[in-house]
Amino acid sequence: MAGHSHWAGIKHKKGRADKERSKIFSKLSREITVAAKLGDKDPDMNPRLRTAIQAAKQANMPKDNIARSISKSEISGDKNYENLRYEGFGPFNIALVIETLTDNKNRSASTIRTVLQKNGGRLGESGSTTHLFYNCGIIHIDKKKCSEEEVFEMATNSGAKDCFNLDNHHEIICEKDDFYKVKSEFEKKLDNFEYSGIEWRPLSYLDLNKEQKEKIIEMLESLEELDDVQNIYTNANLRNIKL
């Protein structure tokens, strides 16, 4: 679930086998359970839970799975998960920000370190790569649902930072701390979004050749295989790669 970065787009293009689909559902389920455990069980009263459920629906996760994930939050003695961020470097010195939801930080650090080292990368200290990224809220709205003028007006009134007119959708960018406020304003006018989430966007991209891109994608796929990993962000320019 690497946010809605170029890496996320590449993964969607590759399609999903049942095994991969199951792993995606497992990660989404974990986020729903934790969001429900930390806040209200009613998504209307809990922005994090609402966002997690929207992400699950976008991934075509069955309603029963979503309901079970919320119910799981009420089970006493359930594992305590925490959001932990790891920073590191991949091959060709690309920067990485890796977000996890884990009940065992030693396991998370160890498995991530192993994958990076196998691919010629390394785990970094806290702050070693985040300065290369901008932590922000992102909302994508299907162009068929809203005109450019309407989106721009909502973005301005809600306190968003930027609004872009892309190929198939409008992209709204806001400060991380304003994300749920801005999103709530858009929800008053729209029933759903193409995508919404908090991401780490690179301040600039690192250009690579085809062979280098393929090696990086191989490493990203290995990181995605780890149960604890929720999102991966990189400053590698993975545009225009054919798969």
C-alpha positions as CSV (number, residue, x, y, z in Angstrom):
1,M,0.0,0.0,0.0
2,A,2.6,2.5,-1.0
3,G,0.4,5.5,-0.9
4,H,-0.6,6.8,-4.3
5,S,3.0,7.3,-5.5
6,H,4.4,6.2,-8.9
7,W,5.2,2.9,-7.1
8,A,1.6,2.4,-6.2
9,G,0.6,3.0,-9.8
10,I,3.1,0.4,-11.0
11,K,1.8,-2.2,-8.6
12,H,-1.8,-1.7,-9.8
13,K,-0.8,-2.1,-13.4
14,K,0.9,-5.4,-12.6
15,G,-2.4,-6.8,-11.3
16,R,-3.0,-8.8,-8.2
17,A,-2.7,-12.5,-7.6
18,D,-4.9,-14.0,-4.8
19,K,-1.9,-14.2,-2.5
20,E,-1.0,-10.5,-3.0
21,R,-4.7,-9.6,-2.6
22,S,-4.8,-11.4,0.7
23,K,-1.8,-9.6,1.9
24,I,-3.2,-6.2,0.9
25,F,-6.5,-7.1,2.8
26,S,-4.5,-8.1,5.8
27,K,-2.7,-4.8,6.0
28,L,-5.9,-2.8,5.4
29,S,-7.6,-4.8,8.1
30,R,-4.8,-4.1,10.6
31,E,-5.1,-0.4,10.0
32,I,-8.9,-0.5,10.4
33,T,-8.6,-2.4,13.7
34,V,-6.0,0.0,15.1
35,A,-8.0,3.1,14.0
36,A,-11.1,1.7,15.6
37,K,-9.2,0.7,18.8
38,L,-7.7,4.2,19.2
39,G,-10.9,6.2,18.5
40,D,-14.6,6.0,18.0
41,K,-16.0,2.8,16.3
42,D,-18.2,5.1,14.2
43,P,-16.3,6.2,11.1
44,D,-18.3,9.5,11.0
45,M,-16.7,10.4,14.4
46,N,-13.3,8.9,13.6
47,P,-11.4,10.5,10.6
48,R,-8.6,7.9,10.7
49,L,-11.1,5.0,10.7
50,R,-13.1,6.7,7.9
51,T,-10.0,7.0,5.7
52,A,-9.0,3.4,6.4
53,I,-12.4,2.1,5.4
54,Q,-12.3,4.2,2.2
55,A,-8.9,2.7,1.3
56,A,-10.4,-0.8,2.0
57,K,-13.3,-0.1,-0.3
58,Q,-11.0,1.2,-3.0
59,A,-9.2,-2.1,-2.8
60,N,-12.5,-4.0,-3.2
61,M,-12.3,-5.4,0.3
62,P,-15.6,-7.1,1.2
63,K,-17.9,-5.3,3.7
64,D,-17.8,-8.4,6.0
65,N,-14.1,-8.1,6.2
66,I,-14.3,-4.4,7.1
67,A,-17.0,-5.1,9.8
68,R,-14.9,-8.0,11.3
69,S,-11.8,-5.7,11.4
70,I,-13.8,-3.1,13.4
71,S,-15.2,-5.8,15.7
72,K,-11.7,-7.1,16.3
73,S,-10.7,-3.8,18.0
74,E,-13.1,-4.7,20.9
75,I,-11.4,-8.0,21.7
76,S,-9.6,-7.7,25.0
77,G,-5.9,-8.7,25.1
78,D,-5.5,-8.0,21.4
79,K,-2.0,-7.1,20.2
80,N,-1.0,-3.5,20.7
81,Y,0.2,-2.1,17.4
82,E,2.1,1.1,16.9
83,N,3.0,3.2,13.9
84,L,6.8,3.3,13.4
85,R,8.7,5.0,10.6
86,Y,12.0,3.7,9.2
87,E,14.3,5.6,7.0
88,G,17.0,4.2,4.7
89,F,18.7,4.0,1.4
90,G,18.2,1.6,-1.5
91,P,20.5,0.7,-4.4
92,F,21.9,3.7,-6.3
93,N,21.5,5.7,-3.1
94,I,17.8,6.3,-3.5
95,A,16.1,7.5,-0.4
96,L,13.3,5.6,1.3
97,V,10.7,6.3,4.0
98,I,9.0,3.1,5.2
99,E,5.9,3.2,7.4
100,T,5.0,0.2,9.5
101,L,2.2,-0.8,11.8
102,T,3.8,-3.3,14.2
103,D,3.5,-5.1,17.5
104,N,7.3,-5.9,17.5
105,K,9.6,-3.1,16.5
106,N,12.7,-5.3,16.8
107,R,11.2,-7.7,14.2
108,S,10.3,-4.8,11.9
109,A,13.7,-3.2,12.0
110,S,15.5,-6.6,11.5
111,T,13.4,-7.7,8.5
112,I,13.6,-4.3,6.8
113,R,17.4,-4.1,7.4
114,T,17.8,-7.6,5.8
115,V,15.9,-6.7,2.7
116,L,17.8,-3.5,2.2
117,Q,21.2,-5.1,2.8
118,K,20.4,-7.9,0.3
119,N,19.7,-5.2,-2.3
120,G,22.7,-3.1,-1.7
121,G,20.9,-0.6,0.6
122,R,21.0,0.2,4.3
123,L,18.8,1.3,7.1
124,G,19.5,4.9,8.2
125,E,19.1,6.9,11.4
126,S,15.9,8.9,12.2
127,G,15.9,12.0,10.0
128,S,18.4,10.6,7.5
129,T,15.9,10.7,4.6
130,T,12.8,12.6,5.7
131,H,14.4,15.9,4.9
132,L,14.3,14.9,1.3
133,F,10.5,14.6,1.4
134,Y,7.4,16.7,2.1
135,N,4.9,15.1,4.5
136,C,1.5,16.1,3.2
137,G,-2.2,15.2,2.7
138,I,-3.3,14.1,-0.8
139,I,-6.8,13.9,-2.2
140,H,-7.6,12.6,-5.7
141,I,-11.1,13.4,-7.2
142,D,-12.3,11.9,-10.4
143,K,-12.7,14.6,-13.1
144,K,-16.2,13.3,-13.9
145,K,-17.4,14.2,-10.4
146,C,-16.3,17.7,-10.2
147,S,-15.3,20.6,-12.5
148,E,-11.9,22.3,-12.2
149,E,-13.6,25.5,-10.9
150,E,-15.6,23.6,-8.2
151,V,-12.5,21.7,-7.0
152,F,-10.4,24.9,-6.9
153,E,-13.1,26.7,-4.9
154,M,-13.4,23.9,-2.4
155,A,-9.6,23.6,-2.1
156,T,-9.3,27.4,-1.4
157,N,-12.2,27.4,1.1
158,S,-10.9,24.4,3.0
159,G,-7.3,25.7,3.4
160,A,-5.6,23.3,1.0
161,K,-2.1,24.3,-0.2
162,D,-2.2,23.3,-3.9
163,C,-4.7,22.1,-6.5
164,F,-3.6,20.4,-9.8
165,N,-5.5,19.3,-12.8
166,L,-4.0,15.9,-13.9
167,D,-4.9,13.5,-16.7
168,N,-7.7,11.6,-15.0
169,H,-8.2,13.4,-11.7
170,H,-7.9,16.5,-9.7
171,E,-5.1,16.4,-7.1
172,I,-5.5,18.4,-3.9
173,I,-2.4,18.8,-1.6
174,C,-2.6,20.1,1.9
175,E,-0.4,20.3,5.0
176,K,-0.3,17.0,6.9
177,D,-1.9,18.6,10.0
178,D,-4.8,20.0,7.9
179,F,-5.5,16.7,6.1
180,Y,-8.6,15.6,8.1
181,K,-10.0,19.1,8.2
182,V,-9.6,19.6,4.4
183,K,-10.9,16.1,3.7
184,S,-14.0,16.7,5.8
185,E,-14.8,19.9,3.8
186,F,-14.6,17.9,0.6
187,E,-16.8,15.1,2.0
188,K,-19.6,17.6,2.5
189,K,-19.9,17.9,-1.2
190,L,-18.6,14.6,-2.5
191,D,-19.6,11.0,-1.4
192,N,-16.2,9.4,-2.2
193,F,-12.8,10.1,-3.6
194,E,-10.6,8.2,-6.0
195,Y,-7.9,8.3,-3.3
196,S,-7.0,10.1,-0.1
197,G,-4.1,9.7,2.3
198,I,-1.1,11.2,4.0
199,E,2.1,10.7,2.0
200,W,5.8,11.5,1.9
201,R,6.3,13.3,-1.4
202,P,9.9,13.7,-2.7
203,L,11.1,17.3,-3.0
204,S,13.0,16.1,-6.1
205,Y,13.3,12.9,-8.0
206,L,16.4,10.8,-8.8
207,D,16.5,9.8,-12.5
208,L,17.6,6.2,-13.2
209,N,18.0,4.0,-16.2
210,K,15.7,1.0,-17.0
211,E,17.9,-1.6,-15.4
212,Q,18.2,0.4,-12.2
213,K,14.5,1.0,-12.0
214,E,13.8,-2.8,-12.4
215,K,16.3,-3.5,-9.5
216,I,14.6,-0.9,-7.3
217,I,11.1,-2.4,-8.1
218,E,12.4,-5.8,-7.1
219,M,13.5,-4.4,-3.7
220,L,10.2,-2.5,-3.2
221,E,8.3,-5.7,-3.9
222,S,10.4,-7.6,-1.2
223,L,9.7,-4.8,1.3
224,E,5.9,-5.0,0.4
225,E,6.0,-8.7,1.3
226,L,6.8,-7.9,4.9
227,D,3.6,-8.1,7.1
228,D,4.6,-5.0,9.2
229,V,5.2,-2.7,6.2
230,Q,2.2,-0.5,5.4
231,N,3.6,2.2,3.0
232,I,6.8,2.8,1.2
233,Y,7.9,6.1,-0.4
234,T,11.0,6.7,-2.5
235,N,12.6,9.6,-4.4
236,A,13.4,7.2,-7.3
237,N,11.8,8.4,-10.5
238,L,9.8,5.3,-11.6
239,R,7.8,7.0,-14.3
240,N,7.5,5.4,-17.7
241,I,8.7,2.0,-16.8
242,K,7.2,-0.8,-18.9
243,L,6.1,-4.0,-17.0
